[in-house]
Amino acid sequence: MPTLTVRNMVCARCVAAVEQIIKDTGLALRNIELGEVELESAPTPAQLEQLRQGLEAVGFELVDDRDAATIARIKAAIVKLVHHSDEAAPKVKLSELLSNALHREYSSLSALFTQVEGITIEHYFLLQRLERVKELIRYDELTMSEIAFRTGFSSVAHLSAQFKKLTGMTPSAFKTMGKGRTALDRV
């Protein structure tokens, strides 16, 4: 079954939007997850072009390049882990999770990601975790201690230090100022 990689799929609404575009193109969908679409059969060149245009019209991108597809899959796996996992904090190492998900050695994934994106996988993971922290602060339903635990920080002090280092403000200042979040596909 052909598998396509789609960049900028970061949430359930994205999955629904891409699913609708695929149906509108007349393609049979086998499975869809963040960043990946598995079709029942290979699309014709005309269907592929129609799909590409439909995706681009709403902010998605069909990824053709193998390296770009790998990076999109890394990002999708991290977004899924950070933003769509019911677990408080991952119980498996990020390197193991990515190696298993992409069936490649972590060192090669890490080198590719850093070369193309200009930051390490770990830094990207941290940025995603901080976006999740911002989201949880906005909801105002959890204590900072609970937020730290849910997002995998060892303590509130560690969370606050990382937050200030990367945003220039403390979590409390962020909450008070009412600053906005960054869209996940822009991180």
Backbone torsions as a table, in degrees:
resi	resn	phi	psi	omega
1	MET	NA	132.6	179.6
2	PRO	-72.0	136.7	178.0
3	THR	-116.0	130.9	179.3
4	LEU	-112.6	146.4	176.7
5	THR	-105.3	130.9	-179.0
6	VAL	-120.6	122.3	-179.6
7	ARG	-82.3	146.4	175.2
8	ASN	82.0	13.6	172.7
9	MET	-84.1	107.7	-173.7
10	VAL	-125.8	-0.8	-177.5
11	CYS	-154.5	174.2	-179.6
12	ALA	-63.0	-35.5	177.7
13	ARG	-65.5	-35.1	176.5
14	CYS	-63.1	-44.4	179.2
15	VAL	-59.6	-45.1	-180.0
16	ALA	-63.3	-40.4	179.6
17	ALA	-65.3	-44.7	179.8
18	VAL	-66.2	-39.6	178.2
19	GLU	-59.3	-42.5	179.5
20	GLN	-65.9	-40.5	178.5
21	ILE	-62.3	-41.3	179.0
22	ILE	-63.3	-44.4	177.9
23	LYS	-62.4	-42.1	178.8
24	ASP	-62.8	-27.2	179.5
25	THR	-80.8	-13.1	179.3
26	GLY	86.9	16.6	179.8
27	LEU	-93.5	148.8	178.4
28	ALA	-92.9	122.7	-177.0
29	LEU	-92.6	131.4	176.8
30	ARG	-96.2	-45.8	-178.2
31	ASN	-157.3	149.1	177.0
32	ILE	-141.9	134.1	177.1
33	GLU	-139.5	173.0	177.5
34	LEU	-54.7	119.5	175.4
35	GLY	82.8	-8.4	-176.7
36	GLU	-137.7	139.6	178.3
37	VAL	-129.1	126.0	176.3
38	GLU	-109.4	122.3	-178.8
39	LEU	-98.3	157.9	177.3
40	GLU	-69.3	-36.5	-179.8
41	SER	-147.2	164.0	-177.6
42	ALA	-66.9	135.0	178.4
43	PRO	-74.6	152.9	173.6
44	THR	-73.5	162.6	176.6
45	PRO	-56.3	-37.7	179.2
46	ALA	-66.6	-42.4	178.3
47	GLN	-64.7	-40.5	179.7
48	LEU	-62.5	-42.7	178.9
49	GLU	-66.6	-41.2	178.0
50	GLN	-63.7	-41.2	177.5
51	LEU	-62.8	-46.7	179.7
52	ARG	-56.9	-47.3	-178.8
53	GLN	-66.2	-41.3	178.4
54	GLY	-62.6	-41.4	178.8
55	LEU	-66.3	-47.0	-178.5
56	GLU	-63.2	-31.7	-179.0
57	ALA	-63.0	-24.9	-179.0
58	VAL	-117.2	19.5	171.6
59	GLY	94.4	9.9	176.5
60	PHE	-103.3	168.0	179.4
61	GLU	-143.2	130.3	174.5
62	LEU	-79.3	125.1	-174.8
63	VAL	-98.2	120.9	-179.4
64	ASP	-98.1	-38.5	-176.7
65	ASP	-67.7	133.5	-176.5
66	ARG	-60.8	-44.5	179.8
67	ASP	-65.9	-42.4	178.7
68	ALA	-63.7	-37.4	178.1
69	ALA	-65.0	-40.5	178.5
70	THR	-63.0	-44.0	179.4
71	ILE	-65.0	-41.2	177.5
72	ALA	-61.9	-38.2	178.5
73	ARG	-68.8	-37.5	176.3
74	ILE	-61.6	-49.4	-179.0
75	LYS	-61.6	-43.1	-180.0
76	ALA	-62.3	-40.5	179.3
77	ALA	-65.0	-39.2	179.5
78	ILE	-69.7	-44.3	178.4
79	VAL	-60.2	-43.8	179.1
80	LYS	-61.5	-44.1	-179.8
81	LEU	-63.4	-46.5	-174.1
82	VAL	-78.6	-43.0	-170.1
83	HIS	-103.2	-16.6	-173.5
84	HIS	-127.0	13.3	179.3
85	SER	-97.3	139.6	178.2
86	ASP	-80.1	-16.7	-179.1
87	GLU	-69.9	149.1	178.7
88	ALA	-64.7	-55.6	178.1
89	ALA	-142.1	147.2	-176.8
90	PRO	-59.7	138.3	180.0
91	LYS	-95.3	-1.5	179.0
92	VAL	-119.8	151.3	178.7
93	LYS	-66.6	144.6	179.2
94	LEU	-57.8	-40.5	-179.0
95	SER	-61.8	-41.8	178.6
96	GLU	-67.4	-43.6	-179.9
97	LEU	-58.6	-47.6	-178.4
98	LEU	-69.6	-41.3	178.3
99	SER	-60.1	-43.7	179.5
100	ASN	-68.4	-41.3	-177.6
101	ALA	-68.9	-36.3	-175.3
102	LEU	-104.3	-4.2	177.8
103	HIS	56.5	44.0	177.4
104	ARG	-143.2	157.1	176.7
105	GLU	-63.8	138.8	-178.3
106	TYR	-62.0	-36.5	-178.5
107	SER	-60.4	-38.6	179.0
108	SER	-73.0	-36.9	176.1
109	LEU	-63.1	-44.9	-178.8
110	SER	-62.6	-45.2	-179.9
111	ALA	-63.3	-44.6	179.2
112	LEU	-62.1	-47.8	-178.0
113	PHE	-59.5	-48.1	-179.2
114	THR	-63.3	-41.8	-179.0
115	GLN	-62.9	-43.7	-174.9
116	VAL	-84.2	-43.4	-174.3
117	GLU	-89.0	-21.5	179.7
118	GLY	81.7	3.9	173.7
119	ILE	-137.6	162.3	179.4
120	THR	-79.7	162.1	174.9
121	ILE	-60.0	-40.6	-179.0
122	GLU	-62.1	-39.7	178.9
123	HIS	-67.4	-41.2	177.0
124	TYR	-61.3	-42.7	177.6
125	PHE	-59.6	-44.3	178.2
126	LEU	-62.7	-43.4	178.4
127	LEU	-60.9	-40.7	177.9
128	GLN	-65.9	-41.3	178.3
129	ARG	-62.1	-39.2	179.5
130	LEU	-68.7	-33.4	174.4
131	GLU	-65.4	-36.9	176.6
132	ARG	-66.1	-40.4	176.7
133	VAL	-59.2	-46.0	178.9
134	LYS	-58.2	-42.6	179.0
135	GLU	-61.0	-46.7	-178.5
136	LEU	-67.3	-35.3	175.6
137	ILE	-63.3	-43.4	179.7
138	ARG	-60.2	-38.5	179.9
139	TYR	-65.8	-28.3	177.4
140	ASP	55.6	40.0	179.9
141	GLU	-111.4	-17.6	-175.7
142	LEU	-120.3	154.5	173.3
143	THR	-75.4	164.8	177.6
144	MET	-63.0	-32.1	178.1
145	SER	-64.9	-43.0	178.2
146	GLU	-67.1	-38.4	177.8
147	ILE	-64.1	-44.3	178.7
148	ALA	-58.8	-45.6	180.0
149	PHE	-62.7	-47.7	-177.6
150	ARG	-63.7	-27.9	-176.6
151	THR	-102.8	8.5	171.3
152	GLY	83.3	18.2	175.9
153	PHE	-90.4	146.2	-175.3
154	SER	-70.4	-24.3	-179.6
155	SER	-162.5	169.9	175.8
156	VAL	-64.9	-37.1	179.4
157	ALA	-62.4	-42.9	178.7
158	HIS	-64.4	-45.8	177.5
159	LEU	-58.7	-48.1	-178.0
160	SER	-62.1	-40.6	179.8
161	ALA	-64.2	-45.5	179.1
162	GLN	-66.3	-40.8	179.9
163	PHE	-60.8	-47.7	-178.7
164	LYS	-66.9	-39.6	-179.5
165	LYS	-60.6	-39.8	-174.7
166	LEU	-96.0	-21.5	-179.6
167	THR	-111.1	-16.7	-178.6
168	GLY	85.0	3.7	178.6
169	MET	-143.8	162.3	177.5
170	THR	-80.0	161.7	175.3
171	PRO	-57.9	-37.2	179.0
172	SER	-63.9	-42.9	178.3
173	ALA	-64.3	-39.8	177.4
174	PHE	-59.2	-45.0	-179.2
175	LYS	-64.0	-43.2	-178.6
176	THR	-68.6	-41.1	-176.1
177	MET	-75.1	-20.8	-178.6
178	GLY	69.0	31.5	178.4
179	LYS	-63.4	153.6	179.9
180	GLY	-85.1	168.8	176.6
181	ARG	-96.6	167.4	175.4
182	THR	-97.8	134.9	176.0
183	ALA	-58.9	139.2	-174.6
184	LEU	-59.5	-32.9	179.8
185	ASP	-78.3	-2.9	177.4
186	ARG	-102.8	-6.6	-179.7
187	VAL	-72.2	NA	NA
